Amino acid sequence: MRILITGATSGIGRQLALDYHRDNHQVWALGRNQKALDELSAEGLQAVRLDLEDRDMARDWFTTMTPIDLAILNAGSCEYVDLPQFDSELVSRVMRTNVESMAVSIEGVLPLLRQGERPHLVAVGSSAAYLPLSRAEAYGASKAAIEYMIRTLRIDIYREKIDVSLVCPGFVKTPLTDRNEFSMPFRLSVEEASDRIRRGIEKRRLEIHFPKRFTFILKALSLIPEALWIRISQRMVNNER
Ligand SMILES: NC(=O)c1ccc[n+]([C@@H]2O[C@H](COP(=O)([O-])OP(=O)(O)OC[C@H]3O[C@@H](n4cnc5c(N)ncnc54)[C@H](OP(=O)(O)O)[C@@H]3O)[C@@H](O)[C@H]2O)c1
């Protein structure tokens, strides 16, 4: 397969890129960190420096790109809101990196997928979008926006026979979560995350969520009355203090 992966210089994206390359797929690994790109290049991957927040540069690059069969749109960042200061700039930053970069990536890869074989678009969201989580006003909202965008896109490109999957991980040990000071139940390694994502992609699942023992709990909690969830969240927040 010809595979394009955004956010391939670190964490989950990097592991996916290396694993697909090891399995003899042709991988374009996108990111900004030059040192990480050089390392991927030394491994034999096509490493491409691209800031997805620079729409003009990204558009230009995508027009030079050849057809692909699988796009994994994974680039993202996480910042938490710390009240009493509700920082609107933080919200804009997270929306730019997660939502706008996703839109720029979709715009870029759709024409490439249309020329591919059994094309598949995979977007990385988060299980954080399942229900309101403390301090995730920006991150959770960005992932909820991605979920909506992807589920809607799936309807609109259905006739084109482009499969669309949404990945909703629980906690995975990466530089993104290494910054967290709270407990992260059932946190997986990047190797485990990559295995689960690649298996889900192979089965062309609409939603690839893991670890199930964590994501099913979140899904169940999303069904309880909001007032009860607020009380449970309060207790969780107090326990972390
Ligand atoms: N780790 C988790 O527990 C977890 C859970 C749920 C969802 N996720 C999602 O999984 C994805 C990967 O997360 P991760 O944990 O692997 O994070 P990570 O290790 O911090 O990697 C993030 C990647 O995104 C790239 N990126 C960020 N902004 C970019 C931009 N403007 N242009 C191009 N690339 C950009 C980074 O590239 P550079 O470093 O080169 O800038 C890096 O390769 C994210 O979408 C995240 O929200 C992660």
The ligand as a Gaussian input file, in Angstrom:
#p B3LYP/6-31G(d) Opt

LIG

0 1
 N       -1.364000       9.765000      23.411000
 C       -2.630000       9.627000      23.760000
 O       -2.939000       9.156000      24.863000
 C       -3.729000       9.995000      22.812000
 C       -5.043000       9.675000      23.178000
 C       -6.075000      10.026000      22.309000
 C       -5.800000      10.638000      21.111000
 N       -4.518000      10.935000      20.783000
 C       -4.274000      11.601000      19.503000
 O       -3.314000      10.888000      18.761000
 C       -2.590000      11.774000      17.919000
 C       -1.099000      11.562000      18.121000
 O       -0.811000      11.863000      19.477000
 P        0.558000      11.445000      20.194000
 O        0.176000      11.098000      21.582000
 O        1.295000      10.468000      19.363000
 O        1.265000      12.869000      20.241000
 P        2.780000      13.358000      19.965000
 O        3.744000      12.304000      20.340000
 O        2.867000      14.686000      20.628000
 O        2.802000      13.538000      18.377000
 C        2.070000      14.564000      17.754000
 C        2.455000      14.614000      16.298000
 O        1.666000      15.633000      15.652000
 C        2.536000      16.447000      14.880000
 N        2.030000      17.811000      14.739000
 C        1.535000      18.604000      15.701000
 N        1.218000      19.801000      15.190000
 C        1.541000      19.764000      13.862000
 C        1.459000      20.686000      12.790000
 N        1.001000      21.921000      12.963000
 N        1.873000      20.301000      11.572000
 C        2.342000      19.060000      11.368000
 N        2.456000      18.140000      12.347000
 C        2.055000      18.499000      13.577000
 C        3.848000      16.431000      15.633000
 O        4.888000      16.792000      14.748000
 P        6.211000      17.612000      15.196000
 O        6.569000      17.096000      16.560000
 O        7.190000      17.247000      14.145000
 O        5.819000      19.030000      15.224000
 C        3.919000      14.979000      16.072000
 O        4.444000      14.172000      15.054000
 C       -3.070000      13.182000      18.276000
 O       -4.053000      13.585000      17.353000
 C       -3.684000      12.993000      19.651000
 O       -4.678000      13.959000      19.940000
 C       -3.474000      10.634000      21.592000

